[in-house]
């Protein structure tokens, strides 16, 4: 089956862009009051409730709940982890070390799983805030977690400070909120290949994703400008391929003018730490390991993977081919090399989907490479587009045999789509429609 990721609402950009907007704004439920003064009061209450993305239903109430040092977090069965996250989120700005309890009490924030809320799905929740306390219920821990994110947004913005704020009234407007996502895939894309971002930045990025209820972190780890993931079997990929940054390649912005270190990469321990941090926030990490194009960093580390060596060995002039080593060659040894890479990637990322890029492949290198042309003839392929499709199929079959699904940009449609592949259409909706 060919699946299309829901990317029609946003195009994935180089540094960071939303893949799919979480929930389009829905109509808020407001009871019609009986008098003009009541209308004004109701609208004022509603305007004070600012939540992103907008919930499916908001019914403003009267009054507010005020969080204080005596407030308790009530954690019923199966909610302890989310309760601890809530406590830890509230403590820096409030200075309160809130007690987590199981005994019912006034002045509390109660968390509960409720099987009766199955209709809201695994990520839906209900939040009720009144003067006496707050209650958040959900069908599953993920929904409960998203209810907590809404609670944080209901508090004054200073709740996100990292040190105690003095003389702050930590109030939450009374309201009944019910929400569930329109889209199951709500992703954000971060390209660390062109501009390396330290691990601490990734944690902050994940926190922001969680706050806005996004659940797929598309981590673009490999491109021409840098290889950012440690591969134990092939250490030069990170040591050599990860030593550069986009600004190194850009004469208008030389790194010498910037007091920052060049390049960088994530060790496998770093990767595990990021995946664990994301999982605790109900975020799946989708790694992107570019192939067969955008491969300059890898080829700089292991030149035998490229086309220039083969063209030269055949008596040609590789310098006459623009961007000759921006694409891998199509030898079996290169296929096996990349499958070795994917084997290590699979041990680090539990995601069902593994992204292999597949966009903007420089096929001129294959056209000029006698070895690639010989392979095309042996396989009975008509053109380089079909050769790319053959390349992607090798990875698709490899991933499928290990219980995973290949994802690629819409260029993987050219020459024929691999049987199990999923298409992300970055050049418009046509690629997604064709893949469907």
C-alpha positions as CSV (number, residue, x, y, z in Angstrom):
1,X,0.0,0.0,0.0
2,X,1.2,3.5,-0.8
3,X,0.7,6.0,1.9
4,X,0.9,9.7,1.7
5,X,2.0,11.7,4.8
6,X,-0.3,14.6,5.4
7,X,1.9,17.5,4.3
8,X,-0.6,19.4,2.2
9,X,-0.8,22.2,4.8
10,X,2.8,23.1,4.8
11,X,6.0,22.7,2.8
12,X,9.0,21.4,4.6
13,X,11.8,24.0,4.5
14,X,15.5,23.8,5.1
15,X,16.0,24.8,8.7
16,X,12.7,24.4,10.5
17,X,9.2,24.3,9.2
18,X,6.0,22.7,10.2
19,X,5.2,19.6,8.2
20,X,1.5,19.5,9.2
21,X,-0.4,22.1,11.3
22,X,-1.8,20.2,14.3
23,X,-5.4,21.3,14.4
24,X,-7.0,23.9,12.2
25,X,-8.9,26.3,14.3
26,X,-12.4,25.1,15.1
27,X,-15.5,27.0,16.3
28,X,-15.5,27.6,20.0
29,X,-18.7,26.8,21.8
30,X,-20.1,29.9,23.6
31,X,-23.4,29.9,25.4
32,X,-25.6,32.8,24.2
33,X,-26.1,35.1,27.2
34,X,-29.3,37.0,28.0
35,X,-28.1,40.6,28.1
36,X,-25.5,43.0,26.4
37,X,-23.5,43.1,29.6
38,X,-23.4,39.3,29.8
39,X,-22.4,39.2,26.1
40,X,-19.4,41.6,26.9
41,X,-18.4,39.5,30.0
42,X,-18.6,36.2,28.0
43,X,-16.5,37.5,25.1
44,X,-14.0,38.9,27.6
45,X,-13.7,35.5,29.2
46,X,-13.3,33.8,25.9
47,X,-10.6,36.3,24.6
48,X,-8.6,35.6,27.8
49,X,-8.4,31.9,26.8
50,X,-5.6,31.7,24.2
51,X,-4.6,28.2,23.3
52,X,-2.6,27.1,20.3
53,X,-3.7,25.1,18.4
54,X,-7.3,26.1,19.1
55,X,-9.2,23.3,20.8
56,X,-12.3,21.8,19.3
57,X,-14.5,23.2,22.1
58,X,-14.1,25.9,24.7
59,X,-16.9,26.8,27.2
60,X,-15.8,29.7,29.4
61,X,-16.9,29.5,33.0
62,X,-17.1,32.0,35.9
63,X,-14.1,32.9,38.0
64,X,-10.7,31.3,38.1
65,X,-8.6,28.7,39.8
66,X,-5.5,30.1,41.6
67,X,-2.5,27.9,41.9
68,X,-0.6,28.2,45.1
69,X,2.0,26.4,47.3
70,X,-0.7,24.3,48.9
71,X,-2.1,23.0,45.6
72,X,-1.8,19.2,45.1
73,X,-1.5,17.2,42.0
74,X,-3.8,14.2,42.2
75,X,-2.4,11.2,40.2
76,X,-4.8,8.3,39.7
77,X,-3.6,4.9,38.4
78,X,-1.5,5.2,35.2
79,X,-1.0,8.9,35.4
80,X,2.1,9.2,37.7
81,X,4.6,10.0,34.8
82,X,2.5,12.8,33.5
83,X,1.9,14.1,37.0
84,X,5.6,14.3,37.6
85,X,6.1,16.2,34.3
86,X,3.4,18.7,35.3
87,X,5.1,19.2,38.7
88,X,8.5,19.7,37.1
89,X,7.0,22.1,34.6
90,X,5.4,24.3,37.3
91,X,8.2,24.4,39.8
92,X,10.9,26.7,38.1
93,X,8.6,29.7,37.7
94,X,6.4,29.3,40.7
95,X,9.0,28.0,43.1
96,X,6.3,25.5,44.4
97,X,7.3,21.9,45.1
98,X,3.8,20.6,44.6
99,X,2.9,17.4,46.3
100,X,1.7,14.5,44.2
101,X,-1.0,12.6,45.9
102,X,-3.7,9.9,45.2
103,X,-6.2,11.1,47.9
104,X,-8.9,13.4,46.7
105,X,-8.5,17.0,48.0
106,X,-9.7,20.5,47.3
107,X,-7.3,23.0,45.7
108,X,-5.9,20.4,43.3
109,X,-5.1,19.5,39.8
110,X,-6.6,16.0,39.2
111,X,-5.3,13.7,36.4
112,X,-7.3,10.6,35.4
113,X,-7.6,8.1,32.6
114,X,-11.1,7.5,31.6
115,X,-12.1,4.7,29.2
116,X,-15.4,6.4,28.6
117,X,-13.5,9.0,26.6
118,X,-12.5,6.5,23.9
119,X,-14.4,8.6,21.4
120,X,-11.7,11.3,21.7
121,X,-9.0,8.8,20.6
122,X,-5.6,8.3,22.2
123,X,-4.6,12.0,22.0
124,X,-7.9,13.6,23.0
125,X,-8.7,15.1,26.5
126,X,-11.2,17.0,28.6
127,X,-10.1,19.8,30.9
128,X,-12.4,21.4,33.4
129,X,-11.1,24.4,35.4
130,X,-13.2,25.9,38.3
131,X,-12.5,27.9,41.4
132,X,-12.0,24.7,43.4
133,X,-9.6,23.0,41.1
134,X,-8.7,21.6,37.7
135,X,-9.6,18.2,36.4
136,X,-8.0,16.7,33.3
137,X,-9.2,13.4,31.9
138,X,-8.2,11.4,28.8
139,X,-8.5,8.0,27.3
140,X,-4.7,7.4,27.2
141,X,-1.6,9.0,28.7
142,X,-0.9,10.9,25.5
143,X,-4.2,12.7,25.7
144,X,-3.5,13.5,29.4
145,X,-0.1,14.9,28.4
146,X,-1.7,17.2,25.8
147,X,-4.3,18.3,28.4
148,X,-1.4,19.3,30.6
149,X,0.1,21.4,27.7
150,X,-3.2,23.2,27.5
151,X,-3.1,23.8,31.2
152,X,0.3,25.4,30.9
153,X,-0.9,27.7,28.2
154,X,-3.8,28.8,30.4
155,X,-1.5,30.0,33.0
156,X,0.3,33.4,32.7
157,X,3.1,33.4,30.2
158,X,5.6,33.8,33.0
159,X,5.1,30.1,33.8
160,X,7.8,29.4,31.2
161,X,10.5,31.3,33.1
162,X,13.3,29.2,34.6
163,X,13.5,31.0,38.0
164,X,10.8,32.0,40.5
165,X,8.7,35.0,39.6
166,X,7.8,37.0,42.7
167,X,4.3,38.4,43.4
168,X,2.7,36.5,40.5
169,X,-0.9,35.4,40.7
170,X,-0.9,32.0,39.0
171,X,-4.5,32.0,37.8
172,X,-6.3,29.8,35.3
173,X,-9.6,31.0,33.9
174,X,-12.6,28.8,34.6
175,X,-13.5,26.8,31.4
176,X,-14.5,23.4,30.0
177,X,-12.3,22.4,27.2
178,X,-12.5,19.3,25.0
179,X,-10.1,18.5,22.2
180,X,-8.8,15.8,19.9
181,X,-6.5,16.2,16.9
182,X,-7.7,16.5,13.3
183,X,-4.4,15.0,12.0
184,X,-2.6,12.0,13.4
185,X,0.7,13.2,11.9
186,X,1.7,16.6,13.2
187,X,5.3,17.2,12.4
188,X,8.1,19.7,12.5
189,X,11.2,19.4,10.4
190,X,14.7,20.5,11.6
191,X,17.7,20.5,9.2
192,X,20.8,20.1,11.3
193,X,22.9,19.0,8.3
194,X,23.3,22.5,6.9
195,X,23.5,24.2,10.3
196,X,24.5,21.9,13.2
197,X,22.4,22.5,16.3
198,X,23.7,21.3,19.7
199,X,21.8,18.7,21.6
200,X,20.5,21.2,24.2
201,X,18.8,23.1,21.3
202,X,17.1,19.9,20.2
203,X,15.7,19.4,23.7
204,X,14.3,23.0,23.6
205,X,12.9,22.3,20.1
206,X,11.1,19.2,21.4
207,X,9.7,21.1,24.4
208,X,8.1,23.6,22.0
209,X,6.8,20.8,19.8
210,X,5.2,19.2,22.8
211,X,3.7,22.5,24.0
212,X,1.9,22.9,20.6
213,X,0.9,19.2,20.6
214,X,3.1,18.2,17.6
215,X,4.1,14.5,17.6
216,X,6.6,13.8,14.8
217,X,10.2,15.3,14.9
218,X,11.6,15.1,11.4
219,X,15.4,15.2,12.1
220,X,17.3,15.9,8.9
221,X,20.7,14.4,9.8
222,X,22.4,14.0,6.5
223,X,23.0,16.3,3.5
224,X,25.7,17.6,1.2
225,X,26.8,20.1,3.9
226,X,27.2,17.7,6.8
227,X,26.8,14.2,8.2
228,X,25.5,14.5,11.8
229,X,25.1,11.0,13.1
230,X,27.8,8.7,14.4
231,X,28.0,5.3,12.6
232,X,30.3,2.9,14.4
233,X,31.2,0.8,11.4
234,X,32.2,3.9,9.4
235,X,33.5,6.5,11.8
236,X,34.8,8.9,9.1
237,X,31.2,9.7,8.1
238,X,30.9,11.8,11.3
239,X,34.5,12.7,11.8
240,X,35.1,14.0,8.3
241,X,31.5,14.4,7.0
242,X,30.4,16.2,10.1
243,X,33.3,18.7,10.2
244,X,31.7,21.3,8.0
245,X,28.8,23.7,8.1
246,X,26.8,25.4,5.4
247,X,28.6,28.7,6.0
248,X,31.9,27.0,5.1
249,X,30.5,26.5,1.6
250,X,29.0,30.0,1.3
251,X,31.5,32.7,0.4
252,X,29.1,35.4,1.4
253,X,29.1,34.2,5.0
254,X,32.5,32.8,5.8
255,X,32.8,30.9,9.1
256,X,35.9,33.1,9.9
257,X,33.5,36.0,10.5
258,X,31.5,34.0,13.0
259,X,32.8,33.0,16.5
260,X,31.2,29.6,16.4
261,X,32.8,26.2,15.9
262,X,32.5,24.5,12.5
263,X,30.3,21.5,12.1
264,X,29.6,18.9,14.7
265,X,27.7,15.6,15.0
266,X,25.7,13.6,17.5
267,X,27.1,10.5,19.1
268,X,24.9,7.4,19.3
269,X,24.5,8.1,23.0
270,X,23.3,11.6,22.1
271,X,20.8,10.1,19.7
272,X,19.4,7.7,22.3
273,X,19.1,10.6,24.8
274,X,17.1,12.7,22.3
275,X,14.9,9.8,21.3
276,X,14.2,9.1,25.0
277,X,13.4,12.8,25.7
278,X,11.1,12.9,22.7
279,X,9.3,9.6,23.7
280,X,8.6,11.0,27.1
281,X,6.8,13.8,25.3
282,X,4.9,11.5,23.0
283,X,7.0,12.5,20.0
284,X,8.2,10.1,17.4
285,X,11.7,10.9,15.9
286,X,11.8,10.4,12.2
287,X,15.5,10.4,11.0
288,X,16.3,11.5,7.4
289,X,19.4,9.9,5.9
290,X,19.7,11.3,2.4
291,X,20.4,9.0,-0.6
292,X,21.2,8.7,-3.4
293,X,21.7,12.4,-3.8
294,X,22.8,15.2,-1.4
295,X,25.7,12.9,-0.5
296,X,28.7,15.1,-0.7
297,X,29.6,14.8,3.0
298,X,29.6,11.0,2.9
299,X,31.6,10.9,-0.3
300,X,34.2,13.3,1.2
301,X,34.7,10.8,3.9
302,X,34.7,7.7,1.6
303,X,35.5,8.8,-2.0
304,X,34.8,5.3,-3.3
305,X,31.1,5.9,-2.8
306,X,31.0,8.6,-5.4
307,X,31.2,8.8,-9.2
308,X,34.4,10.8,-9.7
309,X,36.7,7.8,-8.9
310,X,34.9,5.5,-11.3
311,X,34.8,8.1,-14.1
312,X,38.6,8.7,-13.7
313,X,39.3,5.0,-13.7
314,X,37.5,4.7,-17.0
315,X,39.6,7.4,-18.5
316,X,37.1,10.2,-18.2
317,X,37.4,13.7,-16.7
318,X,35.3,13.9,-13.6
319,X,35.9,17.7,-13.3
320,X,33.8,18.2,-16.5
321,X,30.7,16.9,-14.7
322,X,29.0,19.5,-12.5
323,X,28.5,18.3,-8.9
324,X,29.9,14.9,-9.8
325,X,30.1,13.7,-6.2
326,X,26.8,15.0,-5.0
327,X,25.3,11.5,-5.7
328,X,26.3,8.0,-4.7
329,X,27.4,5.6,-7.4
330,X,25.2,2.5,-7.9
331,X,27.7,-0.3,-7.1
332,X,26.6,-3.2,-4.9
333,X,29.3,-2.2,-2.5
334,X,27.7,1.2,-2.1
335,X,24.3,-0.3,-1.6
336,X,25.7,-2.6,1.1
337,X,27.5,0.3,2.7
338,X,24.3,2.3,3.0
339,X,22.4,-0.7,4.3
340,X,25.0,-1.1,7.0
341,X,24.4,2.6,7.9
342,X,20.6,1.9,8.0
343,X,21.2,-1.1,10.2
344,X,22.7,1.1,12.9
345,X,20.0,3.8,12.3
346,X,17.4,1.2,13.1
347,X,19.0,0.3,16.4
348,X,18.7,4.0,17.4
349,X,15.3,5.0,16.1
350,X,12.1,2.9,16.9
351,X,10.1,4.9,14.4
352,X,8.1,2.8,12.0
353,X,9.2,5.2,9.2
354,X,12.7,5.9,8.1
355,X,13.3,8.8,5.7
356,X,15.9,8.4,2.9
357,X,15.4,11.7,1.1
358,X,15.6,10.9,-2.6
359,X,15.2,14.5,-3.7
360,X,17.2,16.5,-6.2
361,X,19.5,13.6,-7.3
362,X,22.2,14.8,-9.7
363,X,21.8,12.2,-12.5
364,X,24.4,13.8,-14.7
365,X,27.0,12.0,-12.7
366,X,25.4,8.7,-13.5
367,X,25.0,9.7,-17.2
368,X,28.8,10.4,-17.3
369,X,29.8,7.3,-15.3
370,X,30.4,4.2,-17.5
371,X,29.9,1.9,-14.5
372,X,26.5,3.3,-13.9
373,X,25.6,3.1,-17.5
374,X,26.7,-0.6,-17.6
375,X,24.5,-1.3,-14.5
376,X,21.5,0.3,-16.3
377,X,21.9,-1.9,-19.3
378,X,22.3,-5.0,-17.1
379,X,19.1,-4.2,-15.3
380,X,17.2,-3.4,-18.5
381,X,16.5,0.2,-17.4
382,X,15.6,2.9,-19.8
383,X,17.0,6.0,-18.1
384,X,18.5,7.5,-15.0
385,X,15.1,8.1,-13.4
386,X,14.5,4.3,-13.5
387,X,18.0,3.8,-12.0
388,X,17.1,6.0,-9.1
389,X,13.9,4.0,-8.6
390,X,15.9,0.8,-8.6
391,X,18.3,2.3,-6.0
392,X,15.3,3.3,-3.7
393,X,13.8,-0.1,-4.1
394,X,16.9,-1.7,-2.7
395,X,16.4,0.4,0.5
396,X,12.7,-0.2,0.5
397,X,13.1,-3.9,0.4
398,X,15.8,-3.7,3.1
399,X,13.6,-1.7,5.5
400,X,10.5,-3.7,4.8
401,X,12.3,-7.0,5.7
402,X,13.0,-5.4,9.1
403,X,9.5,-4.2,9.7
404,X,10.0,-0.6,8.8
405,X,8.6,1.7,6.1
406,X,10.6,3.9,3.7
407,X,9.7,7.6,3.3
408,X,11.1,9.8,0.5
409,X,10.4,13.1,-1.1
410,X,8.2,13.2,-4.1
411,X,11.1,12.7,-6.6
412,X,11.1,9.0,-5.7
413,X,8.0,8.8,-7.9
414,X,10.1,9.4,-11.0
415,X,11.0,6.1,-12.6
416,X,8.3,4.3,-10.6
417,X,7.4,4.2,-6.9
418,X,8.8,1.4,-4.7
419,X,6.2,-0.9,-3.4
420,X,6.2,0.0,0.3
421,X,7.3,3.6,0.0
422,X,5.6,6.6,1.5
423,X,5.8,9.9,-0.3
424,X,6.3,13.3,1.3
425,X,5.4,15.9,-1.4
426,X,7.5,19.0,-0.9
427,X,6.9,20.5,-4.4
428,X,3.1,20.8,-4.0
429,X,0.2,18.4,-3.6
430,X,0.5,16.6,-7.0
431,X,3.1,14.2,-5.7
432,X,0.9,13.1,-2.8
433,X,-2.0,12.7,-5.2
434,X,0.0,10.6,-7.6
435,X,1.3,8.4,-4.7
436,X,-2.2,7.8,-3.4
